[in-house]
Amino acid sequence: MLGTAFLLLNGLVILLLLYTTRRRNKNEPPLDKGFIPWLGHVLEFLKDAGKFLSRMKDKHGDIFTVRVAGIYVTMLLDPNSFDGVLNDDTNSFDFSNRRGQLLKKIFNLQLPGNYPASERKWMEQHFHGVNQQKLKASMNAHLSNVMLKSFESRSPSEWREDGLFELCYSLLFRAGYLTLFERRDDVDAVYEEFRKFDDLLTKLARGSLKREEKRVVATSQDRLWDLLSPGHVNGSWQQSYVQFLQEMGVDADMQKKAQLLQLWNTQCNAGPAAFWVLGFLLTHPEAMEAVKSEIRGLPSLQDTSLQRRPLNQLESQSTPVFDSVLSETLRLTAAVMINREVVKDKILRMANGKEYHLRRGDRVCLFPFLSPQMDPQIHEEPQMFKYDRFLNEDKTVKKEFYKDEKKLKYFTMPWGAGKNICVGKEFAVTSIKQFVFLFLTHFDLELCSPSSKLPPVNPSRFGFGMLQPDGDLRVRFRLKTMQHEM
């Protein structure tokens, strides 16, 4: 008995040693395993992935392999070489297995293998063309309603104080939920439970929840599954999604759980993005004045009272300054990671002509936040907010950026790229811009303390879309009466 146990233990030790003594072979990227067997760099990675990967980039350059909890991840940080992964036509990379693992871990959800491609086609039907225009019109109407409704029981001139992050997240969530799910009776309860779930989602994905946090997540999931049970609003976006799931052969239990997936996919980024846009404007007066000046010059605003303004005043309007502010905000705060599993050995050719061998079973990861978005070779003083960074001298949109004297195809990537670029990009941009536009034209908005600074980012959100602040920014606001007050 003891002999058997000893042999098993000895075998495990040998396997561990074999697994942790990987060496860099010829033509492979620089290998950095860290000092802790098997775990490698996982602790530093989980604490602050942005800071860790920035240190690795300084040490190794634009491509390197790190060990994270037994997994070898090759980081590719040269945007001129991204297409070798994003548009690979050799079937060397796959995301379906990793996606399935995340869906099960975060949402307790299992979907058919062909779901991602089918879902994308379904999404395109709603977020492109005529259906998208209907969603935009509905979103504009709901944004106006939820923003003005907050003052129904108050004097129009009364100042109200709130945290800017909470304010932006709650208003955009409510408008988005009413647009897609079309159910008014439970929006407050859905938002409350969603925020509890979202606050712990990164820990849930990484398996680092504490006992009480596990209870909170489980309770919120159960509550949201019940609240999001498909309603009976014919023609709604949610009803169309349910029909799509039924046609895919998804059972009733998974249909219920898939509603939470779509709620998070559609509502987790707009509120945080709007917070950063308004936060940067409030803490950079010259940027605020530039945006307001551009808005004041819009033909649709000339001699029009607030009460009679059309909802779609930004539609077909040229707003290069506003667009530059949004692009600069997303450059600084959008931090998605694009992961692929290497399913067969692959030779990756870099833009500089070098070739690297990627091993089957490893992962390859693009982190656009670090490069191109925060790359000083592409963007001068990348840590600084410069509202006109995406403007040419003649105030037209700047689209040409370079690295190593080569023009970049990807100089900022808040929406992903290639075959998997965000389907709802145009709808999201329109919603964020409309929200900020309505706030600036309908409300007086200012910092509670003129010396207030934007809070730092919460490093745990790296890799999960829009970054969220570690704290909030206190603001006060009141309803305007006429447009000329802006």
C-alpha positions as CSV (number, residue, x, y, z in Angstrom):
1,M,0.0,0.0,0.0
2,L,2.7,2.4,1.0
3,G,4.8,1.3,-2.0
4,T,1.9,2.1,-4.3
5,A,1.4,5.5,-2.8
6,F,5.1,6.2,-3.0
7,L,5.1,5.2,-6.7
8,L,2.1,7.5,-7.4
9,L,3.7,10.4,-5.6
10,N,7.0,9.8,-7.3
11,G,5.2,9.8,-10.7
12,L,3.4,13.0,-9.9
13,V,6.7,14.7,-9.0
14,I,8.3,13.5,-12.2
15,L,5.4,14.8,-14.2
16,L,5.5,18.1,-12.4
17,L,9.2,18.4,-13.1
18,L,8.8,17.6,-16.7
19,Y,5.9,20.1,-17.0
20,T,7.8,22.8,-15.3
21,T,11.2,22.4,-17.0
22,R,10.1,23.5,-20.5
23,R,12.9,25.0,-22.4
24,R,12.9,27.5,-25.3
25,N,13.5,25.7,-28.6
26,K,15.0,27.2,-31.7
27,N,12.8,29.9,-33.4
28,E,10.4,30.1,-30.4
29,P,9.5,33.4,-28.7
30,P,11.5,34.4,-25.6
31,L,10.3,32.2,-22.7
32,D,9.7,33.6,-19.2
33,K,8.4,30.9,-16.8
34,G,8.7,32.8,-13.5
35,F,10.1,31.4,-10.3
36,I,7.2,29.5,-8.9
37,P,6.8,25.9,-10.3
38,W,3.6,25.5,-12.4
39,L,2.1,28.7,-11.2
40,G,4.7,30.8,-12.9
41,H,3.5,34.5,-13.1
42,V,-0.2,33.8,-12.2
43,L,-0.1,35.9,-9.0
44,E,1.3,39.0,-10.7
45,F,-0.9,38.5,-13.7
46,L,-4.1,38.3,-11.6
47,K,-3.1,41.3,-9.5
48,D,-2.5,43.7,-12.4
49,A,-2.2,42.2,-15.9
50,G,-1.6,45.5,-17.5
51,K,1.4,46.3,-15.3
52,F,2.8,42.8,-15.5
53,L,2.6,42.6,-19.3
54,S,4.1,46.0,-19.7
55,R,7.1,44.9,-17.7
56,M,7.4,41.8,-19.8
57,K,7.2,43.8,-23.0
58,D,10.0,46.1,-21.8
59,K,12.0,43.0,-21.0
60,H,11.4,40.8,-24.1
61,G,9.9,43.0,-26.8
62,D,6.8,42.5,-28.9
63,I,6.5,38.8,-28.6
64,F,7.2,36.4,-25.7
65,T,5.8,33.4,-23.9
66,V,4.9,33.4,-20.2
67,R,3.7,30.6,-17.9
68,V,0.4,31.3,-16.1
69,A,-0.9,28.5,-13.8
70,G,0.5,25.8,-16.0
71,I,-0.5,27.4,-19.3
72,Y,2.0,28.8,-21.7
73,V,0.7,32.0,-23.2
74,T,2.4,33.7,-26.1
75,M,1.8,37.5,-26.0
76,L,1.8,39.2,-29.4
77,L,2.1,42.9,-29.0
78,D,3.1,44.1,-32.5
79,P,-0.1,45.4,-34.2
80,N,1.5,45.2,-37.6
81,S,1.7,41.4,-37.0
82,F,-1.9,40.9,-35.6
83,D,-3.4,39.7,-38.9
84,G,-1.3,36.5,-38.6
85,V,-3.6,35.6,-35.8
86,L,-6.8,37.5,-36.5
87,N,-7.2,36.5,-40.1
88,D,-5.4,33.1,-40.0
89,D,-6.7,30.8,-42.7
90,T,-4.8,27.7,-41.7
91,N,-7.1,26.7,-38.8
92,S,-4.2,26.9,-36.4
93,F,-6.1,28.9,-33.8
94,D,-9.4,28.3,-32.1
95,F,-11.5,30.2,-29.5
96,S,-14.6,27.9,-29.3
97,N,-13.1,25.7,-26.5
98,R,-12.0,28.6,-24.4
99,R,-15.3,30.4,-25.0
100,G,-17.2,27.3,-23.9
101,Q,-15.2,27.0,-20.7
102,L,-15.9,30.7,-19.8
103,L,-19.6,30.4,-20.5
104,K,-19.9,27.4,-18.2
105,K,-17.8,29.0,-15.5
106,I,-19.4,32.4,-15.5
107,F,-23.0,31.8,-16.7
108,N,-23.5,28.0,-16.0
109,L,-24.2,27.8,-19.7
110,Q,-23.7,25.1,-22.3
111,L,-24.5,25.9,-25.9
112,P,-24.2,24.0,-29.2
113,G,-20.8,24.0,-30.9
114,N,-22.1,26.0,-33.9
115,Y,-23.6,28.6,-31.6
116,P,-21.0,31.4,-32.0
117,A,-21.2,31.6,-35.8
118,S,-25.0,31.3,-35.8
119,E,-25.3,33.9,-33.1
120,R,-23.2,36.3,-35.0
121,K,-25.4,36.0,-38.1
122,W,-28.5,36.6,-35.9
123,M,-26.8,39.6,-34.3
124,E,-26.0,41.1,-37.7
125,Q,-29.7,41.0,-38.6
126,H,-30.5,43.2,-35.6
127,F,-27.5,45.5,-35.4
128,H,-27.2,46.2,-39.1
129,G,-29.6,47.8,-41.6
130,V,-33.2,48.7,-40.9
131,N,-33.4,46.8,-37.6
132,Q,-30.5,48.7,-36.2
133,Q,-32.2,52.0,-37.1
134,K,-35.3,50.9,-35.1
135,L,-33.1,50.0,-32.1
136,K,-31.3,53.3,-32.3
137,A,-34.6,55.2,-32.4
138,S,-35.9,53.2,-29.4
139,M,-32.6,53.7,-27.5
140,N,-32.8,57.5,-28.1
141,A,-36.3,57.7,-26.8
142,H,-35.6,55.6,-23.7
143,L,-32.4,57.6,-22.9
144,S,-34.4,60.8,-23.0
145,N,-37.1,59.4,-20.8
146,V,-34.9,57.8,-18.1
147,M,-32.7,60.9,-17.9
148,L,-35.5,63.4,-17.6
149,K,-37.6,61.1,-15.3
150,S,-35.0,61.5,-12.6
151,F,-36.2,65.1,-12.1
152,E,-40.0,64.5,-12.1
153,S,-40.2,64.9,-8.4
154,R,-37.7,67.8,-8.1
155,S,-37.6,71.4,-9.0
156,P,-35.9,71.8,-12.4
157,S,-33.4,74.2,-10.9
158,E,-32.5,71.9,-7.9
159,W,-29.0,70.5,-7.9
160,R,-28.6,66.8,-7.4
161,E,-25.4,65.1,-6.3
162,D,-24.2,61.5,-7.3
163,G,-21.2,59.5,-8.2
164,L,-20.6,59.8,-12.0
165,F,-19.9,56.1,-12.5
166,E,-23.1,55.0,-10.8
167,L,-25.1,57.7,-12.6
168,C,-23.8,56.8,-16.1
169,Y,-24.1,53.0,-15.5
170,S,-27.6,53.2,-14.1
171,L,-29.1,55.4,-16.8
172,L,-27.5,53.7,-19.7
173,F,-28.3,50.3,-18.3
174,R,-32.0,51.2,-17.9
175,A,-32.3,52.6,-21.4
176,G,-30.5,49.6,-22.9
177,Y,-32.6,47.2,-21.0
178,L,-35.9,48.8,-22.0
179,T,-34.7,48.9,-25.6
180,L,-33.8,45.2,-25.9
181,F,-36.0,43.5,-23.3
182,E,-38.9,46.0,-23.3
183,R,-40.0,45.3,-19.7
184,R,-40.6,48.3,-17.4
185,D,-41.9,46.6,-14.3
186,D,-38.6,45.0,-13.1
187,V,-35.9,47.3,-14.4
188,D,-34.8,48.5,-11.0
189,A,-34.5,45.0,-9.6
190,V,-32.6,43.8,-12.7
191,Y,-30.1,46.6,-12.4
192,E,-29.5,46.0,-8.7
193,E,-28.8,42.3,-9.2
194,F,-26.8,42.9,-12.3
195,R,-24.4,45.2,-10.6
196,K,-23.9,42.7,-7.8
197,F,-23.1,40.0,-10.4
198,D,-20.9,42.3,-12.6
199,D,-18.9,43.5,-9.6
200,L,-17.8,39.9,-8.9
201,L,-17.6,38.6,-12.5
202,T,-13.8,38.8,-12.9
203,K,-13.3,36.8,-9.7
204,L,-15.9,34.3,-10.8
205,A,-14.1,33.9,-14.2
206,R,-10.7,33.4,-12.4
207,G,-12.0,31.1,-9.7
208,S,-11.0,33.4,-6.8
209,L,-14.3,34.0,-5.1
210,K,-14.5,33.9,-1.3
211,R,-17.3,31.9,0.4
212,E,-19.6,34.9,0.9
213,E,-18.9,36.2,-2.6
214,K,-19.9,32.8,-4.0
215,R,-23.2,33.1,-2.1
216,V,-23.8,36.6,-3.5
217,V,-23.1,35.5,-7.1
218,A,-25.3,32.4,-6.9
219,T,-28.2,34.5,-5.4
220,S,-27.8,37.2,-8.1
221,Q,-27.7,34.6,-10.9
222,D,-30.9,32.8,-9.6
223,R,-32.6,36.2,-9.2
224,L,-31.6,37.4,-12.7
225,W,-32.6,34.1,-14.4
226,D,-36.1,34.5,-12.9
227,L,-36.3,38.3,-13.7
228,L,-35.1,37.7,-17.3
229,S,-37.5,34.9,-18.1
230,P,-38.8,35.6,-21.6
231,G,-41.8,37.9,-21.6
232,H,-44.5,38.1,-24.2
233,V,-43.7,41.3,-26.0
234,N,-44.1,40.3,-29.7
235,G,-41.4,41.6,-32.0
236,S,-39.0,42.5,-29.1
237,W,-35.2,41.8,-29.4
238,Q,-35.4,39.3,-26.5
239,Q,-38.3,37.4,-28.1
240,S,-36.3,37.1,-31.4
241,Y,-33.3,35.8,-29.4
242,V,-35.5,33.2,-27.7
243,Q,-36.8,32.1,-31.0
244,F,-33.2,31.8,-32.3
245,L,-32.3,29.6,-29.3
246,Q,-35.2,27.4,-29.9
247,E,-34.3,26.9,-33.5
248,M,-30.8,26.0,-32.3
249,G,-32.3,23.2,-30.2
250,V,-31.3,24.9,-26.9
251,D,-33.4,23.5,-24.0
252,A,-35.5,25.7,-21.7
253,D,-33.0,25.8,-18.8
254,M,-30.2,26.9,-21.1
255,Q,-32.5,29.5,-22.8
256,K,-33.1,31.0,-19.4
257,K,-29.4,31.2,-18.5
258,A,-28.5,32.6,-22.0
259,Q,-30.6,35.7,-21.2
260,L,-28.1,36.7,-18.5
261,L,-25.2,36.2,-21.0
262,Q,-26.9,38.6,-23.5
263,L,-27.7,41.1,-20.7
264,W,-24.1,41.2,-19.7
265,N,-22.8,41.3,-23.3
266,T,-25.1,44.2,-24.3
267,Q,-25.0,46.3,-21.0
268,C,-21.6,45.9,-19.4
269,N,-19.6,48.4,-21.4
270,A,-21.7,51.4,-22.4
271,G,-22.1,52.8,-18.8
272,P,-18.4,52.6,-18.0
273,A,-17.5,54.1,-21.3
274,A,-19.8,57.1,-20.8
275,F,-18.3,57.6,-17.3
276,W,-14.8,57.9,-18.7
277,V,-15.9,60.2,-21.5
278,L,-17.7,62.6,-19.1
279,G,-15.0,62.2,-16.5
280,F,-12.2,63.2,-18.9
281,L,-14.3,66.2,-20.1
282,L,-15.0,67.4,-16.6
283,T,-11.3,67.1,-15.6
284,H,-10.0,68.7,-18.9
285,P,-11.9,72.0,-19.3
286,E,-10.3,72.7,-22.7
287,A,-11.7,69.4,-24.0
288,M,-15.1,70.2,-22.5
289,E,-15.2,73.6,-24.2
290,A,-14.1,72.2,-27.5
291,V,-16.9,69.6,-27.5
292,K,-19.5,72.2,-26.4
293,S,-18.4,74.6,-29.0
294,E,-18.8,71.9,-31.7
295,I,-22.3,70.9,-30.4
296,R,-23.4,74.6,-30.2
297,G,-22.6,74.8,-33.9
298,L,-24.8,71.9,-35.0
299,P,-27.6,73.1,-37.3
300,S,-30.2,71.1,-35.4
301,L,-29.6,73.1,-32.2
302,Q,-29.9,76.5,-33.7
303,D,-32.8,78.5,-32.0
304,T,-34.4,75.3,-30.6
305,S,-35.8,75.0,-27.1
306,L,-34.9,71.8,-25.1
307,Q,-38.6,70.8,-25.1
308,R,-38.9,70.7,-28.9
309,R,-35.6,69.1,-29.8
310,P,-35.7,66.0,-32.0
311,L,-34.1,62.9,-30.4
312,N,-31.7,62.1,-33.2
313,Q,-29.9,65.4,-33.5
314,L,-26.5,63.7,-33.9
315,E,-27.8,61.5,-36.8
316,S,-25.8,62.3,-40.0
317,Q,-24.0,65.2,-38.2
318,S,-20.2,65.7,-38.5
319,T,-18.7,65.9,-35.0
320,P,-15.0,65.2,-35.5
321,V,-14.0,66.8,-32.1
322,F,-16.6,64.7,-30.2
323,D,-15.5,61.6,-32.2
324,S,-11.9,62.3,-31.2
325,V,-12.8,62.6,-27.6
326,L,-14.6,59.2,-27.7
327,S,-11.7,57.5,-29.6
328,E,-9.2,58.9,-27.1
329,T,-11.3,57.8,-24.2
330,L,-11.6,54.2,-25.6
331,R,-7.9,54.1,-26.3
332,L,-7.2,54.8,-22.6
333,T,-9.9,52.6,-21.1
334,A,-10.8,49.7,-23.4
335,A,-8.8,46.7,-22.4
336,V,-10.1,43.5,-24.1
337,M,-7.8,40.5,-24.5
338,I,-8.1,38.5,-27.7
339,N,-7.2,34.9,-26.8
340,R,-6.8,31.9,-29.1
341,E,-5.8,28.3,-28.4
342,V,-3.0,27.0,-30.7
343,V,-4.6,23.7,-32.0
344,K,-1.7,22.8,-34.2
345,D,1.9,23.8,-34.5
346,K,2.1,27.2,-36.3
347,I,4.9,29.3,-37.8
348,L,3.9,32.9,-37.2
349,R,5.5,35.4,-39.5
350,M,6.1,38.9,-38.0
351,A,5.9,42.2,-39.9
352,N,9.7,42.5,-39.6
353,G,10.2,39.2,-41.4
354,K,11.1,37.1,-38.3
355,E,9.3,33.8,-37.9
356,Y,8.4,32.2,-34.6
357,H,7.2,28.7,-33.9
358,L,4.1,28.4,-31.7
359,R,3.5,25.1,-30.0
360,R,0.2,23.1,-30.2
361,G,-1.6,23.3,-26.8
362,D,-0.3,26.8,-26.0
363,R,-2.4,30.0,-26.2
364,V,-1.7,33.1,-28.1
365,C,-3.0,36.4,-26.8
366,L,-3.3,39.9,-28.3
367,F,-3.6,42.8,-25.8
368,P,-4.4,45.9,-27.8
369,F,-4.6,48.1,-24.6
370,L,-0.8,47.7,-24.3
371,S,-0.1,47.9,-28.0
372,P,-1.2,49.7,-30.0
373,Q,-3.2,51.8,-27.6
374,M,-0.5,52.6,-25.0
375,D,2.5,52.2,-27.2
376,P,4.7,55.3,-27.0
377,Q,6.1,54.5,-30.5
378,I,2.6,55.0,-31.8
379,H,0.9,57.5,-29.5
380,E,3.1,60.2,-28.0
381,E,2.7,60.4,-24.2
382,P,0.2,57.5,-24.2
383,Q,-0.8,57.9,-20.5
384,M,-2.1,61.4,-21.2
385,F,-5.6,62.3,-22.3
386,K,-5.4,64.4,-25.4
387,Y,-8.8,65.2,-26.8
388,D,-7.4,66.1,-30.2
389,R,-5.2,63.1,-30.6
390,F,-7.5,61.7,-33.4
391,L,-7.8,65.1,-35.2
392,N,-5.7,66.4,-38.1
393,E,-4.7,70.1,-38.0
394,D,-7.7,70.9,-40.3
395,K,-10.0,69.3,-37.7
396,T,-10.7,66.2,-39.9
397,V,-10.5,62.7,-38.4
398,K,-6.9,61.4,-38.2
399,K,-6.6,57.9,-39.4
400,E,-2.9,57.5,-40.1
401,F,-0.6,56.3,-37.4
402,Y,2.8,54.7,-37.7
403,K,5.2,52.3,-35.9
404,D,8.8,51.7,-37.1
405,E,7.9,53.9,-40.1
406,K,5.2,51.5,-41.2
407,K,1.6,52.7,-41.4
408,L,-0.6,50.9,-39.0
409,K,-3.8,49.0,-39.8
410,Y,-4.6,48.8,-36.1
411,F,-3.8,51.9,-34.1
412,T,-6.6,51.5,-31.6
413,M,-8.8,48.4,-31.1
414,P,-11.6,49.0,-28.5
415,W,-14.0,46.8,-30.6
416,G,-11.7,44.0,-31.5
417,A,-10.8,43.4,-35.1
418,G,-10.8,40.9,-38.0
419,K,-13.5,38.2,-38.2
420,N,-14.7,38.8,-34.6
421,I,-15.0,42.6,-34.5
422,C,-18.0,43.7,-32.3
423,V,-21.2,43.4,-34.3
424,G,-22.9,46.1,-32.2
425,K,-20.1,48.6,-32.6
426,E,-22.2,51.3,-34.4
427,F,-25.1,50.9,-32.1
428,A,-22.9,51.2,-29.0
429,V,-21.1,54.3,-30.4
430,T,-24.4,56.0,-31.2
431,S,-25.8,55.2,-27.7
432,I,-22.7,56.5,-25.8
433,K,-22.5,59.7,-27.9
434,Q,-26.3,60.3,-27.6
435,F,-26.1,59.9,-23.8
436,V,-23.2,62.4,-23.5
437,F,-24.9,64.7,-25.9
438,L,-28.1,64.7,-23.9
439,F,-26.3,65.3,-20.7
440,L,-24.3,68.2,-22.0
441,T,-27.4,69.8,-23.7
442,H,-30.0,69.1,-21.1
443,F,-28.1,69.4,-17.8
444,D,-25.6,71.7,-16.1
445,L,-22.9,69.3,-14.9
446,E,-19.9,70.0,-12.8
447,L,-17.5,68.4,-10.3
448,C,-18.6,68.7,-6.6
449,S,-15.0,69.7,-5.9
450,P,-13.1,71.6,-8.7
451,S,-9.9,69.9,-7.7
452,S,-11.2,66.3,-8.0
453,K,-9.3,63.9,-10.1
454,L,-10.4,60.8,-12.0
455,P,-10.1,57.6,-9.9
456,P,-7.6,55.0,-11.0
457,V,-8.7,52.0,-13.0
458,N,-9.6,48.8,-11.2
459,P,-6.8,46.5,-12.5
460,S,-8.9,43.3,-12.0
461,R,-11.0,44.4,-15.1
462,F,-8.1,44.0,-17.6
463,G,-9.2,41.6,-20.2
464,F,-13.0,42.1,-19.7
465,G,-13.8,44.9,-22.0
466,M,-14.1,48.4,-20.7
467,L,-12.1,49.2,-17.6
468,Q,-14.0,50.3,-14.5
469,P,-12.8,52.9,-11.9
470,D,-11.5,52.0,-8.5
471,G,-13.8,54.5,-6.8
472,D,-16.1,57.2,-8.2
473,L,-16.1,60.9,-9.2
474,R,-18.6,63.0,-7.3
475,V,-20.6,65.4,-9.5
476,R,-23.6,67.6,-9.2
477,F,-26.1,68.4,-12.0
478,R,-29.4,70.1,-12.6
479,L,-31.8,70.4,-15.5
480,K,-31.3,73.2,-18.0
481,T,-34.2,75.3,-19.3
482,M,-32.9,76.5,-22.7
483,Q,-30.2,75.4,-25.1
484,H,-28.4,78.8,-25.1
485,E,-27.4,78.1,-21.5
486,M,-24.9,75.5,-22.6
